[in-house]
Every structure is written in C-alpha cells, then in structure tokens.
C-alpha cells in the first residue's frame, strides 16, 4: 500500500466513524425525547444552533432551545413510543447533514377531551439536520422537523413542506 492509498484509507475510516457518531448522537437525542429527558436535550446542540420544530417556529441559540424543551416537561405524558429509521448521513469534513424518518406510535389519545387507550394511532415525520464537529464531539447545528403523515404539518400554502 502506498502512502497516498494509506492516507485515503484513513480518511475513509474517519468519515465512517464520523457518520456513526452522528447516527448515535441523533438516536440518543430521540431516546432522551422518548424518556422525557427534557433537561438534557439542549446539550445535543451547538451553542448557535437553530431549530424549527413543527408549528413552534424557529428558535436560535442553545438558551432558547433549552427554554423550549423545558416547556415540554409540563405537557401530559401521551404514552407514545418513537421509532427512528432510514438515516442518510453525509459527512464533509467537520460538517455533515442528515435526514431521518421518525414514527410515533401512540397508545393514548384524547377523545372528547379525555385520554383513551387506543392501538394503531401513528404519525410519520422527517428530520432534516445539519451537524458540526465541536471540541465536545458532533453536535446538531440545525434541526428541522415536520410530521408528513397521516396529517401533515401545513405550510402557509396549505401543504406540508415535505410533500
């Protein structure tokens, strides 16, 4: 193996390790959401991160993100489970992008204003994220999330941005 081939191989291994680190980061983020670990969620983001989650509007900076997730702690427990799948991660040096499919499987739903145990209620969503390598490892620098099925989050034009 030549020195150039060895250098190319090392770069390929680094890219694979980076992609795996990003997948793990996003999976741990989703697990923290499912476990209602709202107090740790901001730590998955860079200091200057931007999030745009459903109808909450865009928020910038870790402090705003921390306040957003802290507010979720007061929401009632829905009995939901989450499945994160189909990751597409593209690494380019110290930045990366990722797309994910998300499913939420609900066991409790509100019917006439009261919780009822049901089976088979689900939603499908899409995460579109940017990531950046920091001195603390990979972090999310931008996160956009929309539900696309069965009832899409509507854009101002009346359609899901992901259609």
C-alpha positions in Angstrom: 0.0 0.0 0.0 1.4 3.4 -1.0 1.4 6.4 1.3 -1.4 8.0 -0.7 -3.5 4.9 -0.6 -3.0 4.7 3.2 -3.9 8.4 3.6 -7.1 7.8 1.5 -8.0 4.7 3.6 -7.5 6.7 6.9 -9.8 9.5 5.5 -12.5 6.9 4.6 -12.3 5.3 8.0 -12.6 8.8 9.7 -15.7 9.5 7.5 -17.3 6.2 8.5 -16.6 6.8 12.2 -18.0 10.4 12.0 -21.2 9.1 10.3 -21.6 6.5 13.0 -21.0 9.2 15.7 -23.7 11.3 14.2 -26.2 8.4 14.0 -25.5 7.7 17.6 -26.0 11.3 18.6 -29.3 11.5 16.9 -30.5 8.2 18.3 -29.5 9.3 21.8 -31.4 12.6 21.2 -34.6 10.7 20.2 -34.2 8.4 23.2 -34.0 11.4 25.5 -37.2 12.8 24.0 -39.0 9.5 24.5 -37.7 9.3 28.0 -38.8 12.9 28.7 -35.2 13.9 29.4 -36.0 17.5 28.5 -33.3 18.8 30.8 -30.5 17.3 28.7 -31.8 17.9 25.2 -30.1 21.3 24.7 -26.8 19.6 25.2 -27.2 17.8 21.8 -26.9 21.2 20.0 -24.2 23.7 19.2 -24.3 27.0 21.0 -25.6 28.7 17.9 -28.0 26.0 16.8 -31.3 26.7 15.1 -34.3 24.5 15.5 -37.6 24.6 13.5 -39.9 22.0 15.0 -43.4 21.7 13.6 -45.6 24.8 14.4 -43.4 26.1 17.3 -41.4 28.5 15.0 -37.7 28.9 14.5 -35.5 29.3 17.6 -31.9 30.2 17.7 -29.2 29.6 20.3 -28.8 26.9 22.9 -30.5 29.0 25.6 -33.7 29.4 23.5 -33.6 25.7 22.7 -33.2 24.8 26.4 -36.3 27.0 27.3 -38.3 25.3 24.5 -37.6 21.8 25.7 -38.1 22.8 29.4 -41.6 23.9 28.5 -42.3 20.4 27.1 -41.9 18.9 30.6 -45.3 20.3 31.6 -47.1 18.6 28.7 -49.0 15.5 29.7 -47.5 12.1 29.1 -49.0 10.6 26.0 -47.8 7.1 26.2 -46.0 7.5 22.9 -43.2 5.4 21.6 -40.7 6.5 18.9 -39.0 4.7 16.1 -36.2 6.5 14.2 -35.1 4.9 10.9 -33.7 5.3 7.5 -30.8 7.6 8.3 -29.0 9.2 5.5 -25.8 10.9 6.8 -23.4 12.8 4.6 -20.1 13.9 6.2 -18.0 16.6 4.6 -15.0 17.2 6.9 -16.2 19.0 10.1 -19.8 19.4 8.9 -22.5 16.9 8.0 -26.1 16.6 7.0 -28.7 14.0 7.9 -32.2 13.0 7.1 -34.3 10.6 9.2 -37.7 9.1 9.2 -39.5 9.2 12.5 -42.6 7.3 13.6 -44.5 8.0 16.8 -46.8 5.2 17.9 -49.4 6.4 20.3 -51.0 4.3 23.0 -53.2 7.1 24.5 -55.2 9.6 22.6 -57.5 12.4 23.6 -61.1 11.6 22.8 -63.7 14.2 23.8 -61.1 15.8 26.0 -60.1 12.7 28.0 -57.4 10.2 27.5 -58.4 6.8 26.0 -56.1 3.8 25.4 -56.0 3.0 21.7 -53.8 1.0 19.4 -52.7 1.7 15.9 -52.5 5.5 16.1 -49.3 6.7 14.4 -47.5 9.6 12.8 -44.6 9.8 10.4 -42.2 12.7 10.4 -39.0 13.8 8.8 -35.9 15.3 10.5 -33.6 17.3 8.3 -30.5 18.2 10.2 -27.1 19.8 9.9 -24.3 18.7 12.3 -20.9 20.3 13.2 -17.9 18.8 14.8 -17.1 20.7 18.1 -14.4 20.2 20.7 -17.0 18.1 22.6 -17.7 15.9 19.5 -20.5 16.1 16.9 -23.5 18.3 17.8 -26.7 19.3 15.9 -26.3 22.8 14.4 -29.7 22.9 12.7 -32.8 20.8 13.1 -36.0 20.9 11.1 -38.8 18.6 11.8 -42.2 18.1 10.2 -44.9 15.5 10.5 -45.7 14.3 7.0 -48.3 11.5 7.6 -51.2 10.9 8.1 -52.0 14.6 8.8 -49.1 16.8 7.5 -47.9 19.9 9.3 -49.2 22.6 7.0 -47.0 25.2 5.5 -48.5 28.7 4.9 -49.6 27.5 1.4 -51.6 24.7 3.0 -49.3 21.9 2.1 -46.6 20.1 4.1 -43.1 21.5 3.3 -42.0 17.9 2.7 -44.6 17.0 0.1 
